Amino acid sequence: MRSVRMRILVTLVVLAVVGVGAWQLLPSQEDKGKTIKVGTTDAVTSLDPAGAYDAGSWALFSNVFQTLLTFEPGGAAPVPDAAKSCHFEAGGLKAYQCTLRDDITFPSGRKMTAEDVKYSFERVKKINSEVGPASLFSTLGSVTADDETTVTFHLSSPDATFPQKVATGAGAIVDKDKYPAHKLRSDSGVDGTGPYTLTSYSKDSKAVLTPYKSYRGYLDGTGRPIELHYYADSKALASAWNQRQVDVATRTLPPDMLSELNPSDPKNRVSESDSAETRNLYLNTRASSPLHDVRVRRALAWLVNREKLAATVYKGTVDPLYSLIPTGITGHTTSFFDAYPTQNATKARELLTQAGVSLPVRFTLGYGKGRGASEEESAQLKKQLEADGLFKVDVQGYEWTDFQKRWAAGKMDAWAVGWVADYPDPDTFGSPLVGTGSTMSTGYSNKAVDDLILDSQQYADRSRAAKDFRTIQGDVAADVPLIPLWQRKEYVVSTEDVGGGQYLSDGTGVFRLWRLEWI
């Protein structure tokens, strides 16, 4: 950013040429206090960090809670936020110690201590919500508050990725006096120490965020007042944008609208960037599911046409994906392309014959209502899978929270879900998606995969983990607990007088509302 002195010099030159109208280039005092309205279709599952493991909830958590560490824009390694410093203790990767800042206070006025940190991590594991992030702390054995500002995490196995997990929404620090130890907080309040306070909240409608004047952490200051508006689907968000009911629109406008965005349009600011967000078709591998036999799942893999999905449903705004780990993340391969290079109904039929199943194989496919183009995507998948008479697909959409609970309970045979990277490391695509007891609850369990995930976590040099993840992706392509569909491009649009949209999201799992600024 230019220095203050440079801005004054440039302004003086412009004033000499065009007069006082040049001052319109700088935000007025009125604009500085004006609320920026942001629209999204992402839903908030819970306001309690122990009860949510989804993009919409974590986007809010990034702004109203603090974590010990956070990510700089585009950064791969976390930096201190609520902590002054963190480090692994000598002798391995099984004890991770952090020293807290001593100037952080909760809205109640009480000072944050190591006991709050200990309490926050322990309650995530104790509550173990079916739609919560407890699985992210699978290597966390215990937490000790060594003194008022020192906390130590004792790990059950070496985990070089633990600092990155600490920096996620799962590591949000709550006021131990405001959150019950063994159950989720159920009111609409939030007691955190992030750059914003939640001053009002209407579920599935609006969250009002006010800069938290007592914030102390990684940021030098807080941002503009924000209103987050939640819309039921992409069409509703598009309508709100077209009517300028919001100043910023993100995640997710309709594909046809995204494909027609023009970065040179002077009325809009358009940010398009690569992201590590993926979408997979998850398959229920339990004995009670018609997809239990691996040969049936492999038959499905021979029939899915990703290119057609990307071109017709998403209008080229996503890229076909052929692996568990997306492009741009260490260890990426094309394992599904190598195993199933093109659509082949003959090979699919041969596998189903070997499995001895009756044709067509009938199964249920669920999707979350209002989640981008999920309804159109499900219809296209149904068309592809039924084209040769091998499968009969019963499609059903569900409200987002109900959808999460259904897949967690194994009540669907297949379901398509997007996955936003928790942190910029291949580990976030490992245990949560294909490890035993995974967040996606497919029932899949492969000891070789579990062992590789654990092995990969011992490398502080993350490039050394690439070999393990290449092997994992080969095993996943053979076992097919999921079928990769596509990798998203990140789009943010804003009015011409709002800047900073390009910093909102960058694959680090942080949603930076404080970077939005009136121009």
C-alpha positions in Angstrom: 0.0 0.0 0.0 1.2 3.5 -0.8 2.4 5.6 2.1 0.4 8.6 3.4 3.0 11.0 2.1 2.8 9.6 -1.4 -1.0 9.8 -1.4 -0.9 13.5 -0.4 1.6 14.3 -3.2 -0.5 12.5 -5.8 -3.7 14.1 -4.6 -2.1 17.6 -4.8 -1.1 17.0 -8.4 -4.5 15.8 -9.3 -6.2 18.7 -7.6 -4.1 21.2 -9.6 -5.5 19.6 -12.8 -9.1 18.7 -12.1 -10.0 20.5 -8.9 -11.6 19.4 -5.7 -13.6 16.6 -7.4 -10.5 14.4 -7.0 -11.2 14.1 -3.3 -14.0 11.7 -4.3 -11.4 9.1 -4.8 -10.9 8.9 -1.0 -13.6 7.4 1.3 -15.5 10.0 3.2 -16.0 10.0 7.0 -19.6 8.9 6.3 -18.4 6.0 4.2 -15.9 4.9 6.9 -18.8 4.1 9.2 -21.2 2.7 6.6 -22.1 -1.0 6.7 -20.9 -3.3 3.9 -23.5 -5.9 3.0 -22.3 -9.3 2.0 -24.5 -12.0 0.4 -23.9 -15.8 0.4 -25.8 -19.1 0.1 -23.5 -20.8 2.7 -25.6 -21.7 5.7 -24.5 -21.6 9.4 -25.1 -24.9 11.1 -24.3 -23.7 14.6 -22.9 -20.6 16.3 -21.0 -22.9 18.7 -17.5 -23.9 17.4 -18.0 -27.4 18.9 -21.1 -28.0 16.7 -20.1 -27.0 13.2 -17.7 -28.3 10.6 -18.8 -26.5 7.4 -17.8 -23.5 5.3 -20.7 -21.2 6.3 -20.2 -21.6 10.0 -16.4 -21.3 9.8 -16.7 -18.2 7.7 -18.5 -16.6 10.6 -16.1 -18.1 13.2 -13.1 -16.5 11.4 -14.5 -13.1 12.3 -16.1 -13.4 15.8 -13.6 -15.9 17.4 -9.9 -16.0 17.7 -7.6 -19.0 17.3 -4.1 -19.3 18.7 -2.7 -19.2 15.2 -4.1 -17.9 11.9 -3.1 -17.8 8.2 -1.9 -14.8 6.3 -3.5 -14.3 2.8 -1.9 -17.0 0.6 0.2 -18.3 3.5 1.0 -22.0 4.0 2.3 -21.8 7.5 0.2 -20.3 10.4 1.2 -17.2 12.3 0.4 -16.1 15.9 -3.0 -14.6 16.6 -4.2 -15.1 20.2 -0.8 -16.6 20.9 2.5 -14.7 21.2 4.3 -17.9 20.0 3.9 -21.6 19.5 6.4 -24.4 19.0 6.8 -28.1 19.2 8.8 -29.1 22.2 12.2 -30.7 21.6 12.3 -34.4 20.9 9.6 -34.8 18.4 6.1 -33.8 17.2 4.1 -35.0 20.1 4.0 -31.9 22.4 3.0 -28.5 21.1 3.2 -25.5 23.4 1.7 -22.0 23.0 2.2 -18.8 25.0 -0.9 -16.6 25.0 -0.9 -12.8 24.6 -1.7 -11.2 27.9 -3.9 -8.4 26.6 -6.9 -10.3 25.2 -10.3 -9.8 27.0 -13.7 -11.4 26.3 -16.8 -9.1 25.8 -17.5 -9.7 29.5 -14.3 -7.9 30.4 -12.6 -11.1 31.7 -9.1 -11.8 30.6 -8.5 -14.8 28.3 -6.2 -17.4 30.0 -4.7 -20.8 29.1 -7.7 -22.4 31.0 -10.0 -21.0 28.3 -7.9 -22.5 25.6 -7.8 -25.9 27.4 -11.6 -25.7 27.9 -12.3 -24.9 24.3 -10.4 -27.8 22.8 -11.6 -30.3 25.4 -15.2 -29.5 24.9 -15.0 -30.0 21.2 -13.8 -33.6 21.9 -16.2 -34.2 24.8 -19.3 -33.0 22.9 -18.2 -34.8 19.8 -21.1 -33.5 17.8 -22.2 -35.5 14.8 -21.7 -32.5 12.6 -18.9 -31.0 14.6 -15.1 -30.9 14.1 -13.9 -33.4 16.8 -12.5 -35.7 14.1 -10.0 -32.9 13.3 -8.4 -33.5 16.7 -8.0 -37.3 16.3 -4.3 -37.0 17.3 -5.0 -34.8 20.4 -4.6 -36.8 23.6 -4.8 -34.2 26.3 -4.4 -30.4 27.0 -2.7 -28.8 30.0 -2.8 -25.2 31.2 0.7 -25.0 32.6 0.2 -21.4 33.9 -2.0 -18.4 33.1 -0.6 -17.9 29.6 1.0 -21.3 28.7 -0.9 -24.2 27.2 0.5 -27.5 26.0 -1.2 -30.0 23.6 -0.1 -33.6 24.2 -0.5 -35.6 21.0 -1.1 -39.4 20.8 1.1 -39.6 17.7 3.5 -37.2 15.9 1.5 -34.7 13.9 3.3 -32.0 12.0 -0.1 -30.6 10.8 -1.4 -29.9 14.3 -0.4 -26.2 14.1 -2.5 -25.8 11.0 -5.5 -27.6 12.7 -5.1 -25.2 15.7 -5.6 -22.3 13.2 -9.0 -23.6 11.9 -12.5 -22.9 13.2 -12.2 -26.0 15.3 -9.6 -24.2 17.4 -11.8 -21.2 18.1 -11.4 -20.1 21.7 -14.6 -19.5 23.7 -15.2 -18.0 27.1 -15.3 -20.9 29.5 -17.9 -19.1 31.6 -20.3 -18.7 28.7 -20.3 -22.2 27.1 -21.4 -25.4 28.7 -18.8 -28.1 29.0 -20.9 -31.1 27.8 -23.4 -29.7 25.4 -23.7 -27.1 22.7 -24.7 -23.5 23.5 -28.2 -23.1 22.1 -28.9 -19.3 22.1 -28.0 -16.8 19.4 -25.2 -15.2 21.3 -21.4 -15.4 20.7 -18.7 -14.7 23.2 -15.4 -14.5 21.3 -12.5 -12.2 20.9 -12.3 -11.9 17.1 -12.2 -8.6 15.2 -16.0 -8.5 15.2 -18.8 -9.0 17.7 -22.1 -10.6 16.6 -24.6 -7.9 17.6 -27.6 -9.7 16.2 -28.4 -12.9 14.4 -31.4 -14.4 12.5 -30.8 -17.9 11.4 -30.8 -18.3 7.6 -31.3 -14.6 7.2 -28.8 -12.2 8.6 -25.8 -11.7 10.9 -24.8 -8.2 12.0 -21.1 -7.7 12.8 -19.7 -4.7 14.6 -15.9 -4.1 15.0 -14.7 -5.3 18.4 -12.9 -2.4 19.9 -11.0 -4.6 22.4 -9.6 -6.9 19.7 -5.9 -7.7 20.2 -4.2 -10.1 17.9 -2.6 -10.6 14.5 -4.5 -7.8 12.8 -3.4 -4.1 13.4 -7.1 -3.1 13.6 -10.6 -4.2 12.7 -12.7 -3.6 9.6 -15.9 -1.9 8.5 -19.3 -2.8 10.0 -20.6 -5.9 8.1 -24.0 -7.4 7.5 -23.9 -11.0 6.3 -27.1 -11.9 4.4 -27.9 -15.6 3.9 -29.9 -16.7 0.9 -31.8 -19.9 0.3 -30.3 -20.6 -3.1 -28.1 -19.1 -5.9 -31.1 -17.6 -7.7 -32.1 -15.6 -4.6 -28.5 -14.4 -4.2 -28.4 -13.4 -7.8 -31.7 -11.4 -7.5 -30.3 -9.6 -4.4 -27.1 -8.7 -6.3 -28.9 -7.5 -9.4 -31.1 -5.3 -7.2 -28.0 -4.1 -5.3 -29.4 -5.3 -2.0 -25.9 -6.4 -1.2 -22.5 -4.8 -1.9 -20.6 -8.1 -2.2 -21.7 -11.5 -3.4 -19.8 -14.7 -2.9 -20.4 -18.5 -2.6 -22.3 -19.0 -4.7 -23.9 -17.2 -7.6 -25.5 -19.3 -10.4 -23.0 -20.8 -12.9 -24.6 -19.0 -15.9 -24.2 -15.7 -14.2 -20.6 -16.4 -13.2 -19.7 -17.5 -16.7 -20.9 -14.1 -18.0 -19.1 -11.9 -15.5 -17.0 -9.3 -17.2 -14.0 -8.0 -15.2 -13.9 -4.9 -17.4 -17.4 -3.9 -16.4 -16.9 -0.5 -14.6 -20.0 -1.1 -12.4 -18.6 -4.3 -10.8 -15.4 -5.5 -9.3 -14.9 -9.2 -10.2 -12.3 -11.5 -8.5 -11.7 -14.9 -10.0 -9.0 -17.2 -8.5 -8.1 -20.8 -8.2 -9.1 -22.5 -5.0 -8.6 -25.8 -3.2 -12.4 -26.4 -2.9 -13.5 -29.8 -4.3 -16.7 -31.7 -4.7 -17.0 -35.4 -4.4 -19.8 -38.0 -4.7 -19.6 -39.9 -1.5 -20.7 -43.6 -1.5 -22.1 -45.5 1.5 -19.9 -48.6 1.8 -21.9 -50.2 4.8 -23.2 -53.7 4.4 -26.8 -52.3 4.4 -26.2 -50.2 1.3 -26.7 -51.4 -2.3 -23.2 -49.8 -2.9 -21.5 -52.0 -0.4 -19.8 -54.2 -3.0 -16.6 -52.4 -4.3 -17.4 -53.7 -7.8 -20.7 -51.8 -7.8 -18.8 -48.6 -6.8 -16.2 -49.1 -9.5 -19.0 -49.5 -12.0 -20.3 -46.1 -11.0 -16.8 -44.7 -11.4 -16.8 -45.9 -15.1 -20.0 -43.9 -15.8 -19.5 -40.5 -14.3 -18.7 -37.8 -16.9 -17.0 -34.9 -15.1 -16.4 -32.9 -18.3 -20.1 -32.8 -19.1 -20.9 -31.8 -15.5 -18.4 -28.9 -15.7 -19.5 -27.8 -19.1 -23.3 -28.1 -18.9 -24.2 -27.6 -15.2 -21.4 -25.3 -14.2 -20.8 -23.5 -17.5 -17.0 -23.9 -17.2 -16.8 -22.3 -13.8 -15.3 -25.5 -12.3 -12.6 -27.8 -13.5 -13.1 -31.6 -13.7 -11.3 -33.4 -10.8 -9.7 -36.9 -11.0 -8.2 -37.3 -7.6 -8.9 -36.9 -3.9 -6.3 -34.1 -3.6 -6.9 -31.0 -5.9 -4.5 -29.3 -8.2 -2.1 -27.0 -6.4 -1.9 -29.1 -3.2 1.2 -31.3 -2.5 0.6 -34.9 -3.6 -2.0 -34.3 -6.3 -2.4 -37.1 -8.8 -4.9 -38.2 -11.5 -5.6 -41.5 -9.9 -9.3 -41.8 -11.1 -8.3 -40.9 -14.6 -5.6 -43.5 -14.5 -8.1 -46.2 -13.3 -11.2 -45.0 -15.2 -9.9 -43.0 -18.2 -13.2 -42.6 -20.1 -16.9 -43.5 -19.7 -17.3 -47.2 -20.4 -20.7 -48.9 -19.8 -19.4 -52.2 -21.0 -16.8 -52.4 -18.2 -19.4 -51.2 -15.7 -21.8 -54.0 -16.8 -19.0 -56.6 -16.5 -18.3 -55.5 -12.9 -22.0 -55.6 -12.0 -22.3 -59.1 -13.5 -19.3 -60.2 -11.4 -20.9 -58.8 -8.3 -24.1 -60.9 -9.0 -26.5 -58.0 -8.4 -29.8 -57.5 -10.1 -30.1 -54.8 -12.7 -30.8 -52.0 -12.5 -29.1 -51.4 -9.1 -31.3 -49.0 -7.3 -29.9 -46.5 -4.8 -30.7 -43.1 -3.2 -28.7 -39.9 -4.1 -29.1 -36.9 -1.7 -28.1 -33.3 -2.0 -28.3 -30.1 0.1 -31.0 -27.7 -1.1 -29.8 -24.3 -2.0 -26.2 -25.3 -2.3 -25.1 -23.8 -5.6 -26.2 -25.9 -8.6 -26.6 -29.1 -6.5 -30.1 -29.8 -7.8 -29.1 -29.5 -11.4 -25.9 -31.5 -10.7 -27.9 -34.3 -9.2 -30.2 -34.4 -12.2 -27.2 -34.7 -14.5 -25.6 -37.4 -12.5 -28.9 -39.4 -12.4 -29.1 -39.0 -16.2 -25.5 -40.3 -16.7 -25.8 -43.2 -14.3 -29.2 -44.4 -15.7 -28.3 -44.0 -19.4 -27.5 -47.7 -20.0 -30.0 -49.2 -17.7 -27.4 -50.3 -15.1 -28.6 -48.1 -12.2 -31.9 -46.5 -11.0 -31.2 -43.4 -9.0 -33.8 -41.9 -6.5 -32.8 -38.3 -6.0 -33.8 -36.3 -3.0 -32.9 -32.8 -1.7 -32.7 -31.9 2.0 -32.4 -28.7 4.1 -28.7 -28.2 4.9 -28.6 -29.2 8.6 -30.9 -32.2 7.9 -28.7 -33.2 5.0 -25.6 -33.2 7.2 -27.3 -35.4 9.9 -28.5 -37.8 7.3 -25.1 -38.5 5.8 -23.6 -38.7 9.3 -26.1 -41.4 10.2 -25.6 -43.3 6.9 -29.2 -42.7 5.8 -28.4 -42.2 2.1 -26.6 -44.4 -0.3 -24.8 -41.5 -2.1 -24.5 -37.8 -1.6 -22.6 -35.0 -3.3 -20.8 -32.5 -1.0 -18.3 -29.7 -1.5 -15.2 -29.7 0.6 -13.4 -26.4 1.4 -9.8 -27.1 2.6 -9.5 -26.5 6.3 -5.8 -25.5 5.8 -3.4 -25.6 2.8 -2.1 -29.1 3.2 -3.0 -32.5 1.7 -3.8 -33.8 5.3 -7.1 -31.9 5.2 -8.2 -34.3 2.4 -7.0 -37.4 4.2 -8.5 -38.4 7.5 -11.6 -36.2 7.3 -12.6 -37.7 3.9 -11.2 -41.2 3.7 -9.9 -42.1 7.2 -11.7 -44.6 9.4 -14.6 -42.7 11.1 -14.3 -39.9 8.6 -16.4 -36.7 8.7 -18.1 -37.8 5.6 -19.3 -41.0 7.3 -19.2 -43.3 4.3 -18.4 -46.4 6.5 -15.1 -46.8 4.7 -12.2 -48.2 6.6 -8.8 -49.3 5.1 -6.0 -49.9 7.6 -3.4 -49.3 4.9 -4.9 -45.8 4.2 -5.1 -45.0 8.0 -1.5 -46.0 8.4 -0.4 -43.9 5.5 -2.3 -40.9 6.9 -0.6 -41.3 10.3 2.8 -41.8 8.6 2.3 -38.6 6.5 1.8 -36.5 9.6 5.3 -37.2 11.0 7.0 -35.1 8.3 7.6 -31.5 9.3 8.8 -31.0 5.7 5.5 -31.5 4.1 6.9 -32.3 0.6 8.1 -35.6 2.1 4.4 -36.5 2.7 3.7 -36.5 -1.1 4.6 -40.2 -1.6 2.2 -41.3 1.1 -0.6 -39.2 -0.4 0.0 -40.5 -3.9 -0.4 -44.1 -2.5 -3.5 -43.1 -0.6 -5.1 -41.7 -3.8 -4.3 -44.9 -5.6 -6.0 -46.9 -2.9 -9.1 -44.6 -2.9 -9.4 -45.0 -6.7 -9.4 -48.8 -6.2 -11.8 -48.8 -3.2 -14.1 -46.0 -4.4 -15.6 -44.7 -1.2 -16.0 -41.5 -3.2 -15.8 -40.2 -6.7 -14.1 -36.9 -7.3 -16.3 -34.6 -9.4 -14.7 -31.1 -9.7 -12.5 -28.4 -8.3 -14.0 -24.9 -7.9 -12.8 -21.5 -9.0 -13.3 -18.8 -6.4 -15.5 -15.9 -7.5 -16.3 -12.7 -5.6 -18.2 -9.8 -7.1 -18.6 -6.4 -5.5 -19.9 -2.9 -6.4 -17.4 -0.5 -7.8 -17.0 1.3 -4.5 -16.0 -1.8 -2.4 -12.5 -3.1 -2.5 -10.8 -6.1 -0.9 -13.0 -8.8 -2.3 -10.0 -10.7 -3.7 -8.8 -11.3 -0.1 -12.0 -12.8 1.3 -11.1 -16.4 0.7 -7.9 -18.0 -0.6 -7.9 -21.7 0.4 -6.5 -21.2 3.9 -10.0 -21.6 5.4 -10.1 -18.0 6.7 -12.9 -15.6 5.6 -11.5 -12.1 5.8 -14.4 -9.7 6.1 -12.1 -7.2 7.7 -10.4 -6.7 4.4 -13.5 -5.3 2.7 -13.2 -1.5 2.4 -15.1 1.4 0.9 -13.1 3.0 -1.9 
